[in-house]
Amino acid sequence: MKFETVKVDVEYAVKAQLMLYIQERYQEMYGDRKRPMIIICPGGGYEHVSVREGEPIAFQFLAAGCHAAVLQYDVAGDGMEHPLPLMELTWAVSYIREQADAYGIDGNKIVVAGFSAGGHLAASLGCFWDKPWLSEKTGMDKKRYQPNGLILAYPVITSGEHAHKASFERLMGSKALPELEALLSLENQVTDQVPPVFLWHTVEDASVPLENSMLFVKALRQAGVSFEYHVFPHGRHGLALATKETTMPDQSMVEPQCEQWILLCKNWLQYNL
């Protein structure tokens, strides 16, 4: 495996970087085989970028035969405001697609995965990639950063009744206006141009209520977007892999029933890309 760190080249980016985990290309084993790429956006409420939802997740997708990348996007403490994280994600997808041949990536199998607030970021690209305003903002053709799929784990979605308010407050910053808050409520931004989606959540999530993913799934269904949705009865917010590998010192992030999400997701990738 090759590991590289690339600075995100976006105006006003401060600390943003893309950590690449690239499978070796052994000609005698794989020939000219190209692999899917999973770009991971960890959570952290747009306040920090969770370590638990980064590299351990990448290793799981590597084991499934994919390449992986972790986007360390800028957060509120770096002076971030919308749309900077989205711009950084569009750059990451574009960069990977441009380097597809060099890295042995299938440019038509670039999936963005997001956890919690990182799920909001991933879903934002899924909803906004085809919008003229984003192409104008990036100066790029939308096909360069079009995602081919989304993986959303306990995602922040709505700015309405069931919102994780702190995420939206940090994302909007000084730009906080009702119109922007409405735009960022993603259950209202779904069209049939959203790529296929895998989602999972828990009923007991007290930080980002289950209604966030339920509202998104309802919108996906109405738009005719393909999705797979799993709801587990137990488990707190931020489980990551729900195993000892990604738990906290108090072991509160171990939830055996939720461990299967990654296996279900790998199966979804196999049949939906």
N, C-alpha and C positions, 0 to 999 in steps of 0.2 A: 504494500500500500504506500502511496505517496501522500504526504501531508504538505499543504501549502497554505499560507495566509496572504490574502490579497487585500490591500486597502481599497475601500469603496470610494470610487471617484465620482462623487456627487457634490455640487456646490452646497456649501454650508455644512457638509458632513464633518464631524469632529473626530469621533473614535471608531466609526463604523468600519468593520472589516468582515471579510468572507473567509471562513475557515473551510478548506477543501480536503476531503478524504477521497482519494482517487484509487480505484483498484488497479493493480498492475496489469499490463497488457502482455501476456505471455503468448506469443504467436503459436507455439507448439500445442498450447492447451485450448486457446479461444479463437485463434485465427483473427479475423477482423471484427469480431463481435463487439457491438456497442451496447452499453448498459443504460438503464434509466438513471436519472439524477433526482434525488430528494433534497430540496433546499429547506432547512429547518429554521423556523422562527420561534425561539424560546419565548416563554411568557415572562411576566414580571410587572404587569400593570402599567407599562410604559414608564416605569420608575427605574427598573434594572432589567438585566437580561439573565434569566435563570441558567445556572450551570447545569442543574439537574435535568433540564429539558433540552440540552444541547448535545454534547458528545456522546452520552450514553444512548441517546436515540439514534444518532448517526451510526454507531456500531451495529445496532440492530438491523438497520437497512443495508449496511455493508454485508452482513451475514446473509441477507436475502438476495445478494447478487447485484445490488445497486451501487452506484456512487452516492456520496452524501456530501452535504455542505451545511455549515451552521452560519447563519447571518447574525453577527453581533451589531445590531442596528443601534442608532443613537436614541437616547431616552431623555426624559425631562431634565435630569441633572446636567446633561450636556448642552442644554439650551434648545432641545428639540421641540418643534411644533409641526403639526400637520401642514403639508404632506411629506415632510422629510423622511420618515420611516418608509413610506410607500415609494418614494423616489429611490431610496437605497435598495429596496427589494426589486424594483423594476430594473435597476442597474445590475443587480446580482443575476437575475434571470437572463438578461441580455448578454452579460459577460459569459455566462456558462454556455449559452447557445452559440455565441461566436467562437468559443474555444472547444466546441463539441468534438470536432475531428481530432484535435490535439490530445484531448483527455479520453477519447473513446466513449463519448456520451451520445446517446440517441437524442437528437435535438427535438424530436417529436414526443419525448417522454420525460419532460421536466415537470416535476410535481412539487408544489409548495406545501409544506406541513407547518402548522402553527398550534401553539399551546396557549390557552387563556388569552391574554392581550396579543400574543403572537398569533393566535388564531384569528383575532380581529384583523391583524395586518395581512395575513395570508388570504382571508376571505375578502378583504378590501381589493386586493389585486384581482381576485376572481370576479368581483363585481364591476370593477372599474377599468379593466385592461383595455376594453374596446371603446372607451369614452374619448372623444376628441380632446377634451381638456387635459387628459393625462398625456396624450401624445404630444400636445403642444408644450406642456410643462417639461417633458423629458427631452423633446427634440428628436425623438426616435419613432420609427414606424412601430405600431402596436404589435405587429407580428414578432418583433424581437423579444418582447417580454410577456407574450401570451403564455399563461400556464396551461399545462395539459391535464392537470388534476389538482385537487385540494385534499389535504388530510387535516382535519380540525379536531383537536382534543379540548374538551370543555371550553369552547371559545367564547370570548366576549363578542356579542353581536349587537344587542339593542341598546339604544340610549334612552329608551322609554321606561316604563314602570319597573322592569326587572333588570335595570342597568347596573353594571359595576361602575358607579359614578366616577370614582377616582381615575379610572383608565381614561375616560373621556375628558375629564378636567385636565389631566396631564397632556393628553394628545392635542387638545385645542389650545391650551396655554392662553396667551394674550388674544388669540383669535376667537375666543369663546363667544359664539352668537347662536341664536336658535336655528338659523338656516344651516350652519355648519354641523351643529349637533344632529339635526335631522338627516343631513347627507350621510353622516357617519353611522347612522342606524341601519345596519346592512340588511335587515329583513325586508326593508323597503327598496332595496337597490338591486334585487335579483332579477335577472332576465334569462332568456334561453341561451345566452352567450356564456354563462357561468359553466366552467368545465365540470366533469364528474367529481363528486364529493364523497369522502368517507368521514363520518363524524362519530364521536362517542362522548358520553357525559355520564354523570351519576345523579341519582335522585337527591342524594344528601348534600350536594354541593351548595354550601351556604354563602360562598363568596361570589360566584357567577352562577346564578340560578339556572336550573335545567331549562326554563322557558327560553333562554337565549338560543340554544340549539334547536328547540322545538319550533320557535318562530322562523328560524332559518330553513328548517326542513319543510315547513308548511309552504314557504315561498318557493323553495326548489321544486316541490311537487306541482305547485300551480304553474310554474314556468316550464315544466316538462324536463327538468334537469335530472340526470341520473344520480342517485345517491344510495349509500348504505349507511344506516344509522343504528347505533347500539346504545342502549340505556342500561346501566347497571344500578341495582338498588342501593348499594352501599359504597361509601368512599367519599372522602373529603376532597376539596379542591386542590389541584396541583399535584396529582398522583404521579405524573410522568409515566414510568414503566409500571408503577404500582408494585415494584419488587424491592428487595433489600438493596439492590444496586443503586436505586434512586431515592431511597427513603431519607428521612431526617434522623438525627440521633435518638429521638424518642420513638422511632419505628412507626410513626403515625401515617407514613405514606406507603405502607404495605397493605395491599388489598387483593388477596388471592383471586377472587372472581374477576377482577379488572385486569389481571395480568394477561388475559387472553386477547386484549384489544390489539396488541401488536401482531399476533398470529392472524387474526381476522383481517387486519390491514394489509399484511403481506399477501394474503390470498386475494384480497380486493385488487391490489396492484397487478397481480398476475393476470387477472381476467378483465381488467378495465383499462389497460394501457395498450 
